Structures are given as C-alpha cells and as structure tokens.
Amino acid sequence: MATNHISRLDIPVLFVNPARADITALVADKYLKNPFIRWFALKAGGIWLDRTKADFTAFSQALATLQSGRALGIAPEGTRSKTRQLLEGKPGTVLLAHRGRVPIVPVGITGTETTLAKIFTFRSARIVARFGPPI
C-alpha cells in the first residue's frame, strides 16, 4: 500500500485498516529513539529502514514480507511532506512491487495533518483514507 505522508499519523491509519489486519510498514530507524513510535512499530512488525543509504537489509525484509502474503505500507516520498503537498516519489515502491510480483494499492490519506492540533484543543478531527484499485 503506497500512501502519501504528511503526518506521523499516516502509517498508524493504515494499521487500523479492517480489510488487512496483517499489514506492516517500513519505518525510518530514527524512530528507534522515540519510545512510543518504537513500541508501536515493534508491535506492528515494522521494518526498520536506514534512509541515509541503500538499505538492502530492509529491502530484503520488505520483499520477504510481501512474498509471504502480508501487506506492506510504504510512503514512496520517503519522508513526511512539510508543505502538505506530494513530494517526488522514490523508485523503491515500484522496485519492491516488481520484484515481489505484487500490485501497488494507492492510498490517499487526508485529515492527519491537523488531527493532533485539533485533539489538543478538544476539537473533533476527521481522517479519511481512500484506497484505490490495485495497479
């Protein structure tokens, strides 16, 4: 599942997808230092990714995950967009899908960029995840 990435909440939104309880995701290894995100990623079977290099270990783990039939969440942009606009995607998503012989399911998530601010001011928030047809 390839999703846009504008908030730290985007990947957790994928994890609450009732159609695919077996989903995991690639997670930047910088979050190993964040106790909550680390706990969440470990519980979800997240695959730690070193974004400073071509991380062949993470790529192999992601490929094995896909080949085992599990769903994999990935943000092709490689990082969160600070402008709320899509960034240029990196080729890893297509390469994984090609090597794993699996389709890419596009996911557009909106609302996560303002959710935390709204929650902390006791306003209701709305998050929408739209799943496109497999490519």
N, C-alpha and C positions, 0 to 999 in steps of 0.2 A: 504494500500500500504506500503510494507516494503522496505525501502531503505537503502543503505549504507550511511555513514555520515562522510565526510572528510572535509566539509567546511560549513560555515554559510549559503551559498547559496543553499545547497541541498534542504531544505524544501521549500524555495520560488520557486525553479524549479518545484516542484510538484504542486504548486498552479497555475502555468500557463499551466497546462495540459488542452487542449481544450476539451478532452473527458469527463472530470469530473470537471465541474465548482463548484460542491458542496463539494469539498474536504476541510477538516480542518486537523489539526495536533496536536500532543502532543508537548508542548513547555516547556522547563525547566524554572521553576519560577525565576531562577537567571536573566533571561532576562527582568523581570519586571522593572529593573533599567535602561535598555537601551531604550531610548525614541523611536528610530526608530524601533527596533525589537518589542517593546511593542505595538506600533501603528499598525505595520504590523500584528502581531498575533491577536490583538483585531479585526481588520477589517476582518480577515480571520476566526474568530470564534475559534481561537486556544484554546486548553485545557491546562491550566497551571498545570505542574507536579512538585511536590517536589521530587527530586531524592534522597534525604537523608533518605527516609523512604518508606515503602509500602504505597503509596498514594491511598487509597481506594476511595477518592472523585474523583480524576482524572480518576481512573479506571471506576467508575460508569458513569461518564460523557462520557467517550470514548465509553463504551458499549451502552449507550443510543443513541449516535451519530450513531453508526453502525446499531442499531436496527431501527433507523428512515430512513435508506436507504442511508445515506450520506457516502462518502468515508473518510477514516482516514489515514493520513500519519504518519508513525511511524518509528523510527530508532531503530531496535532491539538491536543495540550495546549500546544504552543508552547515548552515548556521541560521540563527534567527534573524529575520529582517528587522532592522531598526526603523525603517520608513513605512512599514506596513504594506509595502509593495513587493511583488515577487522579485527575487534575485535570480541571476542566471544559474541554471541547474548544472550540476557536475555530472559526468558520464557514468558514475558508479551504479546508479539505479538501473540504467539500461544494460550495463555490462552484467550485473547480477541476474537480471531477468533473462538475458540471453543465455548465460552460462547455466542457469538453473532451469531453463526451459519452462518458465512460469510467466503468466501475464502480469502486467502492472495495473493495479487498480488505483486510478487517481482519486484523491480525497481533497476536497476544499473545506477548510475549517474557518469559520468566522465567529467573532464574539470573544475569543480568548484574549485578544489584545486589551480589552477593557474590563475583563471579568474581575481580576484581583482588586483593581481600584474601586469597582462597584461594591464588591463584597466588604471591603474595609470601611466603606461609608454606608453600609447597610441598605444598599440598593439592589434590586434584583438584576441578575445578569442572564443573558441568553447566549448559549453556544449552539451553533449549528454545524453539523458535519454532513457534507453531501458526498456520497460515493458514486463515482461514475462507472460506466461499463468497463470491463477489463480490456486492456489494449494488448 
